[in-house]
Amino acid sequence: MKLFVWDFHGVLEKGNEGAVLEISNEVLRRFGYSHRFTNEDIVKLYGLRWYEYFEYLLPQESRERHLTLQEFCFKISSACPEIIAKHIEPNHHVHEVLGRISQKHYQILISNTQPKSLRMFLDAVQISPYFPDEKVFAVNTHQQQTGTKRTILEKFLKDKKFDNIIVISDSPSDKDMIYVAGGTFYLYSHPERPLKECDVCYKINDLREVLREV
């Protein structure tokens, strides 16, 4: 049996960038800034911690202010799930791919997301049945630095044995997980976007290409 390790944002979903854009600009408005993020900004910054978006747009402000703006983004995200629901949807072929894998192998999800928000995201794209609580891990490096995806995977693998580990993510830094116990890394990008630079990986823009591992 193989272990498939999924990233969530930018891989299993599409459209969340629109929610990030709307929420970020609403926070800027509430705090009295004239600056606004553009679609191009969000695509460029997507995958960074939320406060790093504000570092980019408001470099003259302090780290404390950037973190405050991030905190209000999280508050709006939690208080207004309709914003998320308006933008986010399942990625192409996600149900086909997850369904095929679940028939023969084990799969988990490790996401850089607030724990209380992650289940909402999974419900929004209708993939919660594939990822019950024991298969879902929220790292949340937006607000703390005490854990990484790699350390989460190391802890999960303790006393477990798999034939291979397959990591699927849109972030080249996530290839660090394959060094825990060996494995294969797939760097995914939506078809309309260029693939990021990455070595030691397969570059794909169709999730069905992962099925070669099944």
N, C-alpha and C positions, 0 to 999 in steps of 0.2 A: 504494500500500500504506500502511496506517495502522499506527501503533505503539500497542499497548495496554500500559499500565504498571499492574501489579497490586500492591496491598498484600496481605499474607497473613493475618495475624491479624485475626479479626473480619470477614473478607471471603470468603476461599476456604475457610475452616474454620469449624466451630462446635464449642463445647464446651471449648475450651482454658481458659476461665475456671475450670472445675472443677479442672483440673490446677494452675493458678496458686494457687487457694485451698488445695488440699491441700498443695502444696509449701511455700507461705509459712507456713502454720500448723505444719507439721512443723519448719521452721527455728525458729520462735518457741518451740516446745516444747523443742527441743534446747538452745536458749540460755537456758532457764529462765524465759521470760516467761509470765505468766498471760494476756496479751492474745491475742485471736484475731480474725482477719478474718472477716467475714460475707459471704454471697453478695452482699448489697447493696453492701458496700465494694468488692468486686472489680469489679462492674459499673460503679460510679462511677469507679474508678481505672483501669480497663482502657485500655491504650494508653500509659500513662505508663511511665517507666523503673522497673525493679523496686525500686531503692532509694527511689524516691519513694513507693511504697506504705508503706514503713517510716517515712518522714518523716511521713506522714499518721497512722499508727497510734501511733508512738512519737516525738512531737515533742520530747520532753525529751532524747532521745539525740543523740549527735554525728553529723556527716556520716560520720566514719570508721566508726562502728558501723553506720549504715545501709548503707554500702558493703560492710561485712563480711557482713551478713545477706544482701545481694543475692548476693554471691559464693557463699555456701553454697546459695542457691536454685539457682544455675546448676550447682553441683556435683551436687546431688540430681537435677536435671533430666537431666543427662548420664549419671549413674550408674544412674538408674532409669527407662529409657524406657517401662517398663510403666505408669508413672503417666500419661504423656502418652497412650499408646495406649488407656488405659481411658476417657479423657474425650473425646479429639478425634475428629472425623469430618468428611467432606467436607460443605461447605455445600450447601443445596438447589440443584439444577440446575447445579452447578459443572462437571460433566463435559460436559453438553450445551453450555454456554456456551463453555468453553475449546475444545471440539472444533470448534464452528462458526467461531470466530475463527481457529483455526489453519489452516483451509482457504484463507483468503484474505489474512490479515494476519500481522503479527509481534507477538509478545507477550513481555514480560519481567516479572520479579518483583523488586521492591526491598523488602526487609523489615528492620525494626529488630530484628534477631535475631542471636545469635551465629552466625558462619559454620558452626561445627561442628555446630550444632543444626538449622540450616535444612533440610538435606537429610533429616534424620530426620523433620521435620514434613511435608515434601512426600511422603515415602514413606508416612507414617501416613495421609494422606488420598488416596493413590493418584493424585497428579497429577504425579509426577516426569517421566513421558514428555513432558509439555508444556513442561517447564522443565529442559532439560539445563544443564550448568554454565555455559555461555556466556550463558545467559539468566537467571541467578539472581545477585542481588547482596545481600549482607548488610551493612547499615550499622553495626549494633551501637553505637548511641549510649548504650546502657546503661553501657558501660565506657570509651568514648573519645569525644572531641569533635572529631575531626579530619576528619570528613566528614558530609555530610547526604544525604538522598535526592536533593535537587536537584543537588548536586555530582556524585553518582553518575550521574544522568541526563545532565547536561551532558557528562561524559566519554564516556558511551556514544554520545551523538549526534554526537560529533565525526566529521566526514567521512561522516555518514549523512544521508539525506534521506527524510522520510516525508510523506505527504499531510496527516496530522493526528496529534495525540498525544491519546490518551484515558487519563486516570488514574482508577483506581477504588480508593477507600480508605474506611475508616471514620473517618478522622481529618481534620478540617477543615484542619489545618496542611499536609496533603499537597497542597493545591491550589497551593502554592508551585511545584510542579513544572511546572504548565502555563505558567508564565511564562518557562520556558527557551526555548521556541520556539513559543509559542501552543498552544492545545489546549482540550480539554473535560474538566471534572472531574465525576465521579460520586461523591457521598457516599452510601455504603451503610450501612444499619443492619439488623440482624436484625429480622424483623417484630414480634417481641414487645417491642422496645425503641424508645423515642422517638428521632427523628432529631436530631442535634446542630445547633446554629446554624451556618449557613454561607451565604455569598453566592457569586455567580459559580459556581453548580454546579447539577447535577440531583440531587435527593434521591430515593433509591430504597430499597426493601426487598425487591426481587426481582432477582437478577442477570440474568435474561433481558431486563430493560429495556435493558441495555447492547447487546444485539444490534441495536438500531436503528442502531448505528454500522457494522454489517457490510455 
